[in-house]
Amino acid sequence: SLLLLGACGRAVPLDPPSPGPQDAEICAAIQARLPDRVAGEYRLSVSPDVANTAAWGSPAITWRCGVPQPDA
């Protein structure tokens, strides 16, 4: 999978999720299939560099797996 860094090598800051064991397996399976591009935007590095997170473009489109569903 291609991983491109954002301008000046800055990583997108994301709070690391803490999925339970069952969710962690599902998240790992999803993360293995994440695309290199979303809405025409390239994938960026995230900080901290942990599993279950990803980002694309600027402003960043972010993905965090294993977090509670938002109310809205």
Buried (B, 14 or more C-beta within 10 A) or exposed (E): EEEEEBEEEEBBEBEBBEBEEEBBEBBBEEBEEEEEEBEEBBBBBBBEEEBBBBBBBEEBBBBBBBBEEEEE
